[in-house]
Amino acid sequence: MNDVVQNEFLNGTDAVETIEPVVEPIEENETAQPDPILSEVTALRTELSELRRELDLRRHADEVNRRNASLSAGRVGTNVAPEYYTPDEVRAMSPTEVRENYEKIRASMKKW
């Protein structure tokens, strides 16, 4: 081994020359244009990522809803007419509905 190289090695200095990268300037008439295909691929990748996230959220919500539905006792009071009507509900009724629910409407009017 060469004495100079051995001394540089032992002293922690390199005997190898450091090469600096050469950066060539862009000509005035040249412009750096992004690759359109790369831009499109990047946009599609982002969109795919967002769609996957949305799908995962929907799957999770469906799973939670199924689990909750299996534990639920069901809706309370389905297909049962209310005991009392509000004034707005009575105003929205047809004449036939008023006749059918007349007694409940009279009882409801006491609470208005």
C-alpha positions, 0 to 999 in steps of 0.5 A, a space after each residue: 500500500 502506498 504510504 500516502 494512501 495509507 496515511 490518508 486512510 489512517 487519518 480518515 481522509 479519502 484518497 479518492 477524488 470527490 466528483 461534483 455533479 454537473 448541472 447544465 442550465 436550460 437553454 432560453 428557448 427550452 422550458 421544463 415541461 412536466 410529463 403529461 402522462 406522469 401528471 395523469 397517472 398521479 391524478 388517477 392514483 390520487 383519485 383511486 386512493 380517495 375512492 378506496 378510502 370512501 369505499 372503506 368508510 361505507 363498508 365500515 358503516 354498513 357493518 356497524 349498521 348490520 350489527 346494530 340492526 341485529 341487536 335492535 328490538 325494532 321500531 317502536 310503535 310502527 303502524 300505530 296512529 298517534 294518540 294526539 295530533 298537533 295543530 299542523 298535523 290536523 291542518 295537513 289532514 284531508 277531510 276524510 282523515 279528519 272524520 276518521 280521527 275526529 275523537 283523537 283530534 278533539 282530545 288533542 285540541 284540549 292540549 293546544 
